[in-house]
Amino acid sequence: MIKVAFYDTKSYDRDSFAKLAEDGKIEFKFLDTKLTPDTAELARDCDAVCVFVNDTVNAEVIDKLYGYGIRMIALRCAGYNNVDVKHAYGKIHVTHVPAYSPYAVAEHAAALLLTSVRRIHKAYNRTRDFNFSLNGLTGFDLHGKTAGVVGTGKIGRIFIDICRGFGMNVIAYDKFPAQDSGINYVTLDELMAQSDIISLHCPLTDETRHLINSDTISRMKKGVVIVNTSRGALIDAEALLEGIKARQIGAACLDVYEEEADIFFEDRSGHILNDELLSRLISMPNVIVTSHQAFLTEEALGNIADTTVSNIMSFFGNGGMCDNELCYRCGNIEECRKARKQKCF
């Protein structure tokens, strides 16, 4: 039996993963705590660990897991910026879930956008107090506006389709444009200058960190709406706040935040929030924050569990081979062993 230490467990994780362990081939050791250097020891008797976006998988953690005999790190998400993949090479194999439900994330981005521009959140709060005044609820049509989409992977393309359905003009930027896609690609500078709405759907890398910063904000249209359902650190939160205060940014719709690791996914309602920057953002009338829930649909949770378990079973039952393995060499055909149908190491 394959034993897996499952970190940062939530009720919805337990529901979707536990039923996949009923055949007795895999056993999950569900842990409420996040993976950190201090909690890595909880995986000592396991074969693999299963982690999420806010678990810490740095060099120190990897070395500890390797010392405990852990052979695999199974991410139950697509992004892996929290994993030192290069340090893991030669020690522990890392897999992820490249696609679980791009519709879930794209639809959530559209929901945030609509909520913001039509003031639905404000109207909801008013009518619960039997206040039916329309003062201050004036929005604007999405039809005819220009949406700038940064990142045209599966999620970005679905969001583009949604925008087109509203009759919006869509422009996009991607370092690697999709060929024959019919997408109107422009430079990043052109996108920043021309867009009424900017939606981020790209991964977090050294190159994209703080893609939205004081400089790029200064080159945007006055009143631009920024939507981020990808990774928090794509946006310099301090620069975002200053842009909002200067009325350069008309609204921000955030499902992610760069310092979310110790805040999101937990009930903080009975505590003072120590993150002053996030508190100030949430207090702004033109900012909507959701707690990294864009992925949270029944379909996505089922697909995440299925793919994660399939990755684990494939790795342990297929001589260490798994199609969804990550490696710092991935994308470099000359060096990538996986591309040659060989084990990464």
N, C-alpha and C positions, 0 to 999 in steps of 0.2 A: 504494500500500500504506500502511495506517495503522500507524505505529510507536509502540509503547507501552512506556514504562519501568516495569518491574514490580518494585516495591520489596519488601524483606523476604521474599524467596522461600524457601519450604521445599520439600522433595522432593514432598510431596503437592500443592502448588500447581503445580509444574512438570508433574507427571503429568496433572493435570486440564485445565490450560490449553494445554499444548503441542499436544495433538491437535486443538484447535479452531483452530489457526493453520495447519493443513496445507493448506488451500485457497489459501494465498498472499495472502489479502486483508488479513491482519493479521500483524504481527510483534511478538513480545514480546522485550524486552531484559531478561532476568531478572537481577536484582541481589540479592545476599545482604544488603546493607546496608539499614537503615531509611531512610526519607525524613526528613531534617533540613535545617536551613539549610546545613549543610556538604556534604550529598550531593545537594542539588537540582540542581547543575550536571550530574550524570550524565544528566539528562533533556534536556539541551540540544538534541539532534538529534531529539527525538521530538515526536509530535503530542499525546500524552496520557500520563498517569501512572496506574498502578493501585496502590492503597494498601490497608493493612489497619488494624486497630484501634489499634496502637501506633506508627504512623507519625505524625510531627509535620506538621500542615498548618495552621500558624498564619499570621498576616498576613505575616510575613517570608518564609516559604516560598512563599506564594501570589504575592507580588510577584516573587520570583525566577523562579518557573515562568512567570508571565505575561511577564516580560522575555525568556524563552527561546522564547516563541511557543507555549507549551503551551495548548491550548484546552479540555482536559477533564481532570477528576480523577475516576477511576472507582473508587469504593470497592467492595471485594469482601466487604462485610459490610453489616449492616443499620444498626448504630449509626454516628453521625457526630459525636459529641461532641468528637472530636479535630480537627475541621475548622472553621475560622472561616468558616462559610457566608456570613455577612453581608459579610465582607471580600471574599469571592470574587465576590459579585454585581457584574456589570458587567465582570468580567475573565475568569474561568474558570468553566465550567459543571461542576457536581458531580452525580454520580449515585451511587446505592447499590443494594443488593440487599435489597428490603424483606422478602422471605420466601424462605428457601432450604430449610429443613426445620424447622418449628416442633416436629415430633416429636422430632428429635434433641436439642434443648435441654431440652424438657419431660421427656423420658425420662431424660436425664442428671441433672436435678434430683431425679427420683424415685429414681434409682440412688444418689445421694449420701445422700439421706434414709434409704433402707433400709439402706445400708451403716453409717450412723452409729447408728441406733436398734437395730440387731440385732448391732452390734459385729463385722461381717463382716471388716473389715480387721484387727482384732486376732486373730480366730480364724484367718485365713489365715496370718498371721505365726507364730502358735503351732504350727499343724500342720506347717508346713515344718520346724520343729525337733522334730517328733514329740511335741509337748506337746498332749495331748488333754484337759486339764483344762477345765472349764466355769466355773471361778471367775472372777468379774469380767466375765462375758459376758452378764449378764442385760439384756435390752432391754425394750421395751414394745410393745404392740399399736398399730398405726395405726388399726384399726377403732374407731370411736366418738370419736376425737380430733377436735379442731377445727383445720382448716387455714385460715390466713389468706393469701390470695393478693393481692399488690399489683401491679396491672396485669393487665388482662383482654384483651390483644390475642390474637393467634393462639396464642402460646406459653403465655400464662397460662391460656387456656381449655382447652388440651389438658392442662395440668397439673391443672386442676380436674377434668377427666374421669378422669384417673388416680386422683386422690384419692377421687373418688366410687366408683371401682371397688374401693377398699380399704374402703369403708363409712365414710368420714370425713364429718364435717359440714364444709361449706365455706362460708366467708364471704369477701368480696372488697371491695377498694377500688379505684376508678379515678376519676380526675378527670372522665372522660367515659364513664359507664356504658353498656354495650351494651344497647340496647333489646330487649325481648322475648327475652332470653337465658336466662331462668330462673335467673340468678345472684343469690344473696342478697347484695346490696350493703349495706355498713355504712360508718360514718365511719372515718377512719383511726385515731382514738382508740379506737373500739370494737374495731377489728381488733387493735390492739396489746394491748388488755386481755383479749380473749377467746381468742386463738389459742394452741394448743399448739405449732403449727408455723407459721412465717411464711416464705413463699417470695416472692422479689422477681422480678418479670417486667416492670418498667417501664423506660423509657428514662432516661438520665442527662441532666438539665436543671438549670438554676440552682435550680429549685424542688425537685427531688428529690435534689440533692447532700446527702449525709449525712442521708438520710431516717432511717436508723438511727443514733441518737446517744445520748449519756448520758441525755437527758431521755426519749426514747421507750423506751429500754431499761428505765428505772426504772418505766415504766408497764406493762411486759409481765408475763405470768405467770412466776412463778419456775420455772426449768427449761425455758424455751421453746427450741425448736430453730429456728435461723435458716438459711435456704438462699438463696444468691445465685448465680445463673447469668446475671445480666444485665450490670451494670457495677460495677466495684469501688468507685467513689466514692459509691455509694448508701449505703455503710456507713462510718462513722467508725471506722477500724480500731483506734485507741487506745481509744475508748469500748467497742468490742467486746471487746477484751482485758480491760479493767477489769471488764466485765460477766461475763466468764467467770471471772475470778479471784474475784469476789464471789459466785459460784454463782447469779447471777441468770439467766444464760444456760446452759442445759444442754448445748448442743452447737451448733457452727457448721459448715456445709458450704459451702465457698467454691470456686467455679470461677474467680472473678475477685478482684482485689485492687487497691486504688486507686493503688498505686505499682508496678504490674506492668510498666510499659513497658520497663524496662531489665533485667527478670528473666525473665519468662515467654517461652516458645517457644525457649529456649536451654538447653543442657546446662551447668549450674553445679555439677555434682557434684564436680569437682576443685578448686573454689574456695571461699573463705570468703565466705559471704553477707553483704554489707555492710548489708542491711536488717534491723536488729535487731528491729523490730516484727514483720515477717513470720517471722523465725526463732523468736520467742517464740510466735507463734500456732501454727506448725507443731509446736512442741514440746509443745503442750497435748494431753492424751490424748483430749479430746472435740472436737477440731478436725480436719476433713478438708479438705485443699487439693488441688485439681487445677488444672492450668496452662492455664486458658481453653480446655478441650477439648470443651466441651459441643456445639459445632457439628460436631465431627469424626466424621462418618459418610460412607460412600461416597456415599450419596444426597445429602447436603448439599453435599459438595464438587463433585459433578457439577452440581447446581442453581446453586451459586455461580458456577462457570465459565460455564455456559450463559447465565445472566442478565447477568453482567458483560460478556461478549463481545457479547451482544445489545444491551446499553446502548451500547457503543462503536460498533457497526455502525449502530445506529439514529441516533445523534447525528451521525455523519459522513456517513451516507447519506440522512438524512431532513431536511436543511436545518436541523440543529441541534435538532430536536425529539426528546425522549426522555421516555417516561411516568414513568421512575424518577428524573427530575432533582430535586435538592433546592434549595431557595431559602429564605432567611430569611423570605420572605413566604408560604411555603406554609401553608395553613390559613386564610389571610385572603382570603376569596373576593373581596372588593372590590379587593384589590391583586394577587392572584395571576393572572398572565397565563397560566400553564399551565392553570388551571381554565377559561380561555376558549379553550383550544386554540391558544395563541400561544407563541412562543419566550419564555423567561424574560427574555431581554434580547438 
